[in-house]
Amino acid sequence: MLDGKLRADVERGLTPLGKALSRVGITPDALTVFGLLCAIGTALAVGSGRLWWGVVGIALSGLGDLLDGNMARSSGRSGPRGEFFDSVADRASDAIVLGGIAWYVAADSAHLAILAMAVACVSMLISYERAKAESLGIVARGGLMERAERYLALGIGMAFDVLVPVLWVMLALCAITAVHRFGKVWVAAGRPEAPEVDDQASAGKASMRGLDAVTLRDWWESHGPSARTRANKPPSTERHHPMRRRART
């Protein structure tokens, strides 16, 4: 929800900072690593009971996540490798932060640690649904509890030391978001008109199959048994043997 409504405006406001960091030699991948390190620091701070340091860490981690994509696009360094690295780092950051929270709440009850890990699992499901849908050419953004909302909720839980109630709310809203995205993709994938990306991919595969067939036929004609027979057959003297031609006449 916030990701779709506010992210573009926030990234636009951070563009001057991203350009300044790029001028001093900081790369988008370095910011991705910075966000991951902040997530590790957040988990260690929360796990040891320093919740306010956890608030600082999660804010810095979110800032790094906003800046790396902004810098990559503004500097022309955006590419599949950077996007893949950023996506994997985001998932790792989510798991690490919620792992630190699980360690913290486990001091009161081991069952609460399971609650934190359940939130982590459903959060991963939400992210997976979007990634898989986009690989099929279907838009699956939106929902009540995207990554921005999850980090905001965790920050509020740390700031006011109400992590357990926040985790219960997050679990419910994350489950609703996962079901919403599943239904959205299910309906879109079942429409008679297939997504454009899927059509293009199918056409590309069909053309490649045709290309493979042509290539295989050419190879067979050049290297198959008939080609070897032609190569080993002695040259015909039918046209150039005058005596044989006179004998036939």
QUITAQUI-V47362 format. One record per residue. N is the residue number from 0. RES is the residue in one letter. SS is DSSP state (hx for helix, st for strand, lp for the rest). PSI is psi as a letter, one per 30 degrees, with the letter a starting at -180 (* if undefined). BURIAL is + if it has 24 or more other ideal C-beta (glycine too) atoms within 12 Angstrom, else -. Layout:
BEGIN
n:res:ss:psi:burial
N:RES:SS:PSI:BURIAL
N:RES:SS:PSI:BURIAL
END
This chain:
BEGIN
n:res:ss:psi:burial
0:M:lp:e:-
1:L:hx:e:+
2:D:hx:e:+
3:G:hx:e:-
4:K:hx:e:-
5:L:lp:f:-
6:R:hx:e:-
7:A:hx:e:-
8:D:hx:e:-
9:V:hx:e:-
10:E:hx:e:+
11:R:hx:e:-
12:G:hx:f:-
13:L:hx:f:+
14:T:hx:e:-
15:P:hx:e:-
16:L:hx:e:+
17:G:hx:e:+
18:K:hx:e:-
19:A:hx:e:-
20:L:hx:e:+
21:S:hx:e:+
22:R:hx:e:-
23:V:lp:g:-
24:G:lp:g:-
25:I:lp:k:+
26:T:lp:l:+
27:P:hx:e:+
28:D:hx:e:+
29:A:hx:e:+
30:L:hx:e:+
31:T:hx:e:+
32:V:hx:e:+
33:F:hx:e:+
34:G:hx:e:+
35:L:hx:e:+
36:L:hx:e:-
37:C:hx:e:+
38:A:hx:e:+
39:I:hx:e:+
40:G:hx:e:+
41:T:hx:e:+
42:A:hx:e:+
43:L:hx:e:-
44:A:hx:e:+
45:V:hx:e:+
46:G:hx:f:+
47:S:lp:g:-
48:G:lp:g:-
49:R:lp:i:-
50:L:hx:e:+
51:W:hx:e:-
52:W:hx:e:-
53:G:hx:e:+
54:V:hx:e:+
55:V:hx:e:-
56:G:hx:e:+
57:I:hx:e:+
58:A:hx:e:+
59:L:hx:e:+
60:S:hx:e:+
61:G:hx:e:+
62:L:hx:e:+
63:G:hx:e:+
64:D:hx:e:+
65:L:hx:e:+
66:L:hx:e:+
67:D:hx:e:+
68:G:hx:e:+
69:N:hx:e:+
70:M:hx:e:+
71:A:hx:e:+
72:R:hx:e:+
73:S:hx:f:+
74:S:hx:f:+
75:G:lp:g:-
76:R:lp:g:+
77:S:lp:k:-
78:G:lp:l:-
79:P:hx:e:-
80:R:hx:e:-
81:G:hx:e:+
82:E:hx:e:-
83:F:hx:e:-
84:F:hx:e:+
85:D:hx:e:+
86:S:hx:e:+
87:V:hx:e:-
88:A:hx:e:+
89:D:hx:e:+
90:R:hx:e:+
91:A:hx:e:+
92:S:hx:e:+
93:D:hx:e:+
94:A:hx:e:+
95:I:hx:e:+
96:V:hx:e:+
97:L:hx:f:+
98:G:hx:e:+
99:G:hx:e:+
100:I:hx:e:+
101:A:hx:e:+
102:W:hx:e:+
103:Y:hx:e:+
104:V:hx:f:+
105:A:lp:f:-
106:A:lp:f:-
107:D:lp:e:-
108:S:lp:k:-
109:A:hx:f:-
110:H:hx:f:-
111:L:hx:f:+
112:A:hx:e:+
113:I:hx:e:-
114:L:hx:e:+
115:A:hx:e:+
116:M:hx:e:+
117:A:hx:e:+
118:V:hx:e:+
119:A:hx:e:+
120:C:hx:e:+
121:V:hx:e:+
122:S:hx:e:+
123:M:hx:e:+
124:L:hx:e:+
125:I:hx:e:+
126:S:hx:e:+
127:Y:hx:e:-
128:E:hx:e:+
129:R:hx:e:+
130:A:hx:e:-
131:K:hx:e:-
132:A:hx:e:+
133:E:hx:e:-
134:S:hx:f:-
135:L:lp:g:+
136:G:lp:g:-
137:I:lp:k:+
138:V:lp:k:-
139:A:lp:g:+
140:R:lp:l:+
141:G:lp:l:+
142:G:lp:l:+
143:L:lp:f:+
144:M:lp:i:+
145:E:lp:a:+
146:R:hx:e:+
147:A:hx:e:+
148:E:hx:e:+
149:R:hx:e:+
150:Y:hx:e:+
151:L:hx:e:+
152:A:hx:e:+
153:L:hx:e:+
154:G:hx:e:+
155:I:hx:e:+
156:G:hx:e:+
157:M:hx:e:+
158:A:hx:e:-
159:F:lp:g:-
160:D:lp:h:-
161:V:lp:h:-
162:L:hx:e:+
163:V:hx:e:+
164:P:hx:e:-
165:V:hx:e:+
166:L:hx:e:+
167:W:hx:e:-
168:V:hx:e:+
169:M:hx:e:+
170:L:hx:e:+
171:A:hx:e:-
172:L:hx:e:+
173:C:hx:e:+
174:A:hx:e:+
175:I:hx:e:-
176:T:hx:e:+
177:A:hx:e:+
178:V:hx:e:-
179:H:hx:e:+
180:R:hx:e:+
181:F:hx:e:+
182:G:hx:e:-
183:K:hx:e:+
184:V:hx:e:+
185:W:hx:e:-
186:V:hx:e:-
187:A:hx:e:+
188:A:hx:f:+
189:G:lp:f:-
190:R:lp:l:-
191:P:lp:e:-
192:E:lp:k:-
193:A:lp:l:-
194:P:lp:k:-
195:E:hx:e:-
196:V:hx:e:-
197:D:hx:e:-
198:D:hx:e:-
199:Q:hx:e:-
200:A:hx:e:-
201:S:hx:e:-
202:A:hx:e:-
203:G:hx:e:-
204:K:hx:e:-
205:A:hx:e:-
206:S:hx:e:-
207:M:hx:e:-
208:R:hx:e:-
209:G:hx:e:-
210:L:hx:e:-
211:D:hx:e:-
212:A:hx:e:-
213:V:hx:e:-
214:T:hx:e:-
215:L:hx:e:-
216:R:hx:e:-
217:D:hx:e:-
218:W:hx:e:-
219:W:hx:e:-
220:E:hx:f:-
221:S:hx:f:-
222:H:hx:f:-
223:G:lp:a:-
224:P:hx:e:-
225:S:hx:e:-
226:A:hx:e:-
227:R:hx:e:-
228:T:hx:e:-
229:R:hx:e:-
230:A:hx:e:-
231:N:hx:f:-
232:K:lp:k:-
233:P:lp:k:-
234:P:lp:k:-
235:S:lp:k:-
236:T:lp:g:-
237:E:lp:e:-
238:R:lp:f:-
239:H:lp:g:-
240:H:lp:j:-
241:P:hx:e:-
242:M:hx:e:-
243:R:hx:e:-
244:R:hx:e:-
245:R:hx:e:-
246:A:hx:e:-
247:R:hx:e:-
248:T:lp:*:-
END
